[in-house]
Each structure stands twice: as C-alpha cells, then as structure tokens.
Amino acid sequence: MAKDHYFDISAKLDMMEMKNAIEQAKKEVSTRFDFKGIMTDIDLNEKAKVLNLSSSSDSKIDALKDIVISKMIKRGLSPKSLDEVKTEGISGGNVKVVYRIVDSIEKDEAKKIVKAIKDAKLKVTPAIQGDEIRVSGKKIDDLQAVIALVRKMDELKAPLTFGNFK
C-alpha cells in the first residue's frame, strides 16, 4: 500500500531576519550622503506587525522603501511581505508611510489556491488548516506539480513558502 505524501503552503515570515534587514537599512541610511541632515525614521513594530517609514518627501520615502526591500531580498525575505496601508502627512511637512507585514494567507487567497489546485485535476487533496494549506497525494511528482502551479500564480499577495514536505 502506497503511503501518502504531503507538504504545507504557508506565508511564514522570519521576524528575526526582518529585524536584521531593518537594522541594516538603518545603517545604510545613516551613511548615505543624500540622507544627511534630513529627518528619516524606519520603525518596526513586531507586535502590531507594522513597518513605519517617515522622511521629508515622497522621493525620500521611495528611496527608504527601496533600501528596506533590497535588504529584505538579501536576507531571503519576499518584498510581498510589505503591504502599503496608508500614506499621511505628519508635522513639519514630512511624510509617513505605514506598511502592514503580511505573514499569513488570507481566507480568500487560500480559497483561490485550493480552487486552482482542484482545477488542475491532479490526484492531490488540498485542505485549508488555519493559516496553512496542506496538500497530500500518493505521488511526489503530483505534489511538485502543485508547487510549480502555485508559484506561477501572480495574483497572490502573500509571500508563500512550501515546507514540511514528507
């Protein structure tokens, strides 16, 4: 009798790596010539899962975001982990942008993923388990085909990871 194989699809984010990326971004901003004498702030709130960037203008905010994203990529984190919530003006003509840190798959996205897997007509069984999706099947090749299928789905917002492959 063949044993079932499975893997989990999740959107876990390593917060330690995120903190390291933020610290590296702060160091780079402190040494860059174009940020000398300008108010800049990069603030990560772990409990609320929020990243705040503030600076003197929209162009400086864009530069800050580019620095943070480049540091995230170097540490193996997906830029899809940041979802812009709002942009607001703060005192002194400065600008503040608030990003939500995405570290779970929303129910709508989970349903889209399960539907896409079922529509592919592979001999696998997807099941939503909390903020993860477990895909099980008899053949490892089918599971690998599912991973390839899900990676090609561009409309997903969550940074997906595939783990617990057994």
Steps between C-alpha positions, in 0.01 A plus 500: 500500500636838398562756770355850462746785459420859592631854535375826648455833326534791742607863510730491800744787545817472704469808724864473611611533137256790458653678802849441360394643162357809671820551702711473183271750327539745791879469478497565125274805540730645768801479266339617175580851383151572363349447848743728691315760705157365404252353745460129425352227715454127450290348777403132525221410744521120538186453708276702269687367193539851360793679334502881502721702267514878538708765328490850356354422155340234283824444310688434825225259609540314170877484555444370855263233373753395233771469766276293730389272216856445377607402852200267530587328171862455610371324813269271305173681580238568236409862417138379492525495881438876501150625421455879493213605724508879491706809425453805716653838559652557842629815672753720325396399148641151545341186357428171676415169330359206695557143375326192635725195526330206327581171669188292447280390214161672500190282462418634151851426374493155661174427318652619169801272550282198585275569199800526266639172633166326454457645150839356401343151537807353670455208735559704812283620786535862617361593843497834680631462856494833679746728322661213306396280212596133516525321167519120511530241227642159418762616246778745575494612135141621542600699809789658313261591217278672758797702631583610143134589440470711816830680432365611160195665659595870475181646647581378853600764754649275769867393481451123485737242643486126447606286790452182698543289183460135600 
